[in-house]
Amino acid sequence: MGVFSNKIQRDELKAGDHIYSWRHVYLYAHHGIYIGEGKVIHFTRGAGQEIGTGTVLDRFIFSSSPSNSLDNPCPRCGDQSSLDGVISSCLDCFLSSGDLYLFEYGVNPAFFIAKARGGTCTLASSDPNQDVLHRASYLLEKGFGVYDLFKNNCEDFAIYCKTGLLVYTTISVGRSGQAASFLAATSAIISSPLRFLTTSFSGLTAVGCGMYCLSRLVSDMGVRRDVTKVPVERLVARSGIEPEVGPSETDKKD
């Protein structure tokens, strides 16, 4: 693995790894936690879709691209088209004919910025694999709340399993690097007052790239201050398993 690709081989996988696979010509990536023995726990929107907006656009943009038809379900997983929330699938169904990638934790800021596409790494550190597997298995049984494309998606689920960190404010995106990248790109294009300091194409490009990188960096779980560590049992005990929970004084990060 390196700056250009996080692709790995199946025999390199370890239980507790955060993995992902790109969909629809790299339009988005689907994330999950590998638990060993060829199985992955991941979070889906439901109705046969991995992600979605909850609108009619989902029919055209965000399909789950199943590797098995309803008439020929996977012999290991069966028909999962009616399932929603946190589910367990075999690695083949999770990958859906795509390549396998490993999400990286504890990277340095320079490496993070060099990985221009969000949703591939974070500055935050991973907890031990036994903690990761406990969270994933617990949430498979109890659920992870209501799916939200920007605040509670498959990447948010996997990052929580790996770190135990949750966002406790209601004014920002969740933990997802993909959502943060989308909003960073939007901000760089239309919101930066610095764009008025130059009229040249190269100058506008430099300002836009700078704003994009800065926005991504400050939105990362390893940098932002609006996060708190929440035990999975406490998370599930709260009504509706609401991700934006207020921290106690002992929970807040310094």
N, C-alpha and C positions, 0 to 999 in steps of 0.2 A: 504494500500500500504506500501511497505518497500523496503529493499535492494534486496530481492529476486524476487519480482513481483510487477508490476504496474497495475495489473488486477483490474478492477472495474465493477460494475453492471450498467445497463442502467439507473436505477432510480437515480444514483448518478451523472449523467451527468448534466453539466450546459452549457448554450450557451456561446461560446467563448473558450471552452476546446480544447486543442490539443490532439487528440486521435490517436491511431494506432492499427494495427492488424498484427500479424505475418503471413507470407505466406510460403508455401513449406517447412514445417518442420523447421521453424525458420531460413530459408535461408536469408530472408529479411523481413522488415516490411513496410506496406503502411500507410502513415500519412495523416491526414486531420484536418479540423477545424469543430467542431460540432456547428451548428448554431441554434439548437432548433427544436422542432416539428419533431424529427426523421430524420433530414436532415444533411448532411455533405458536405462541400465544400473541394475539393481535387484536386491535380495537377497530370495529367497523361501524359504519352508519346504519347498516341494515338494508333490508329489501334488495339483497343481492348487490349492494354497492359498498365499496370500501370507504369512499369519501363522498361528500356532496354538499350542496347548498340548501337542500330542502325545497328546491323549486323545480320547475319543468326543465331547466337547463341541465339538470343531472342526467337526463336521458341522452343528451348529446355530448356531454363533456366528461362526466365522471362515472363511467361504468366500471364494474369490478373486473372486467376482462377475465372471466373464469376460464381455467385451463380445461375444465371438463364440462360437457353439456349436461342439461338436466336429464337427458335420456341415457347418458353414460356417466353417472356420478363416480367420483373417486372411490376406489375400493376401500381406502383407509378412512376417508372423511365423510363419505356419503354426500347427500345433497345438502349444502349449507346455504342455499340461496334465500331461505326464509329466516336465517339466524341474524341477530344483530348484537351490538355491544361487543363485549370481550369474548372471543371464540378461540378455539384451538384447532389448528389445521396442520396437515403434513407440509413439509417443506416444499414439495412440488406444487401444491395448491397455493401456498403463500406466494411463491415466486411467479406463478402464472406464466411460465415459459420465459420469464425474464432472468437477468443475471443477478448474482448474489453479491451484496455489498455489506461492509461492516462499518457501522457508525463509530466514530472515534471520540474518546473522552480525554480530558486533561491536556488538550493541545495548547500551544502558546499563541498569543495574539497575532503574531506574524503569520503563522501557519493558518490560523482561522481566517484571516483576511485574504490570504492567497487562495483559499478554497472559495472562489467567488459564488458558487451555487450554495444556497442555504440548505439545511437539512442533512448535512453529511458529517458534522463534527461539532464539538462544543468545548469551551474552556472549563466547564464544570467537571469535577472528578466523579468517577463511578464508585459506587459502594461495592463491597465484596459480592461475589456471584451468588452466595447463598442467600443474601438479603434480596438480591434482584429476583431470584427464582421464587422466594417466598411472596414477594409483592405480586408478581405476575400470576402465580397460582391462586392467591387469595382473591385477586380481582377477577380472575376467570370465574370463580364461584359467586362473588358478590356484585360484580359490575363496576363500571367506572363512570357512572353518570350519563348525562345526555350528550350525544355527539355534537360538536360545534366545529366547523371548518377552521375557524381562526383561534379558538380558545381551548378546545378539548378534542383533539384529533388523534390519529394513530401515532404520530410522532410524539405528541404530548404524553400519551400513555407509556410509550417505551422509555422516554426520558424520566418520567416519574418512577417507573420500575427500577431504573438504573441509579437514580440519585435520591429519590424520596422527596424531591423539592417540588413545591407548588407555588404558583403566583397567588398573592393574597390581595392584590388591588383589582379593581373592576374597570380600569381605564386603559388597559394595555392588552396586547395579545398574550396568548399562553406561552408555553415553552417551545413551541414548534419553530425550528429554524426556517422551514419553508414559508410559513405565514409571515415571519419577521422579514424574510427576504422580499416577499411580495410587497409588503408595506414600505420597506426601505426603498425599493425601486420606485414606487409611486411617489414617495416623499421627495426623492432625488429629482424626479422629473417635474413635478408641479408645485412643490412647496418651499423649496429652498430660496431664501432671499439673496443668497450669494450668487445666484444665476444672473443677477442684474449687474454684477461687477465686471462682466466680460460679455462681449458680443461675438467673439470668434468661436468657430466650431470646436477647435481644440480646447479653448478655455472652458466652454460649456461642458465638454466631455470630462475634463479634469475635475471640475466642480461637481458634476453629477456622480462620478465614480467615487470621489471623496465622501460625499454625503451618503452614498449607498453603503460604503464600507463602514463608516462611523455609525450609521443607524443599525446595521447588522450587529456590530460589536456591542453596542450598549444594550441591545435587546437580548443578548446571549445570557443563558442561565448562570454562567460562571462569572458574569460581570454585574448584572442588575441586582438591585438591593431590595426589590419588592418580592422576595421569595422567602419561604420558610420550609424547614424540614418537618414533614408530617408523617407519623407512623401510619401504615396502611390500615391498621385496625381503627385508628381514630378517624381516618378519612372516611371509611365505610360507615362508621357509627353516626356521622353527621347526616342530617336529612338530605336526601337527593344526591349524596356524594358530590357536593358542590366544590369544584376546584379552587375558586377564589375564597379561601378561608382566611380569617384574620389571625395573625400570629400572637402568641403570648409573648411576654417579655423575655422568657427564656428561649423561645423558638426563634426570635428575630436574629438574622445574621448581623454580625458587627460590621 
